[in-house]
Amino acid sequence: MLGASTAFVVLAAVFWGLSGGIGGILMASGWDAFVVSFYRGVIGLLCVLVWLALRPGRSGLANRRLWFWSALAGLGVAGNFSFYFVSIAQGSVAVAATLMYCAPVFVYLLSFALGLERPTALKWAAIVMVMLGVVLLTQIYDIGANGVTPLGVGAGLLAGLSYAVFIFGFKYAAPHGSPQAILSIAFAVLAAILIWPSDSDQILAALNTPDWPLFAALGVFGAGLSFMLYIIGLNHTAPAVASIIAMVEPVTASLFGVVILHEHLAIAQILGAALILITVTALSVFGRTGQPVSDLS
């Protein structure tokens, strides 16, 4: 069971990494980033509703606290999806995915601000190292070189911040209901939010387009199936292992961008990405008094 659970987490990370590349292909074909995010969430919603129908027990849907925290998680995942694709559209898949991987740093900063986590010199040093990695990765000192725009950098970081909001929402919703109920509410909130900034003509056009298989793959693998696999896998996977495996996502996204979308990174950007990935993984594994931690624990 342990091996299967680890495989589930790996598959989830791979699917999330591939979703960035699929979104990049769709946006290169002229689809709006918010429309791509909307359909990713809506199709993901259909997937988790099936999961909820098959496993309706202990859903907690009558609990108001479940709805509140799940709605907050939905706000976070809506921001994560949309800002991530905006960042890809304004830069590259590799840069956007790596910036989003900074999410654990935002979790710590929020924890510091809310008094949930005690800041230490080691944690602040790790945060500074991640910031240095962001500078190298985005080449913010020479913004525009390598096709990365200020909007792309900002959106990538906001994607990470939004994911931190999702983590907090999910964490506080978990004691009040089942994961499938939480995700159902969260994705429903996402759909309600993202329908407003989305191009209505494109939303309708997407229902009858040759690109529909890409939309379907994005929603099933990038939202529904990946979230289910990750949550199930965490039940029997050590947090330290899950944190390291999470590196598969930005690496997969970067490889997709380089191989399929013909993107490229300068040496300084590769060094910056490596610095972020290594530091964030170490921070996630040994962040709390030397003990492994998990995003959703």
Secondary structure as GFF3:
##gff-version 3
##sequence-region A 1 297
A	DSSP	alpha_helix	2	28	.	.	.	ID=ss1
A	DSSP	alpha_helix	33	54	.	.	.	ID=ss2
A	DSSP	alpha_helix	64	89	.	.	.	ID=ss3
A	DSSP	alpha_helix	93	100	.	.	.	ID=ss4
A	DSSP	alpha_helix	103	114	.	.	.	ID=ss5
A	DSSP	alpha_helix	121	138	.	.	.	ID=ss6
A	DSSP	three_ten_helix	140	142	.	.	.	ID=ss7
A	DSSP	three_ten_helix	145	147	.	.	.	ID=ss8
A	DSSP	alpha_helix	150	173	.	.	.	ID=ss9
A	DSSP	three_ten_helix	174	176	.	.	.	ID=ss10
A	DSSP	alpha_helix	179	194	.	.	.	ID=ss11
A	DSSP	alpha_helix	200	205	.	.	.	ID=ss12
A	DSSP	three_ten_helix	206	208	.	.	.	ID=ss13
A	DSSP	alpha_helix	212	219	.	.	.	ID=ss14
A	DSSP	pi_helix	220	224	.	.	.	ID=ss15
A	DSSP	alpha_helix	225	234	.	.	.	ID=ss16
A	DSSP	alpha_helix	239	245	.	.	.	ID=ss17
A	DSSP	alpha_helix	248	259	.	.	.	ID=ss18
A	DSSP	alpha_helix	267	286	.	.	.	ID=ss19
###
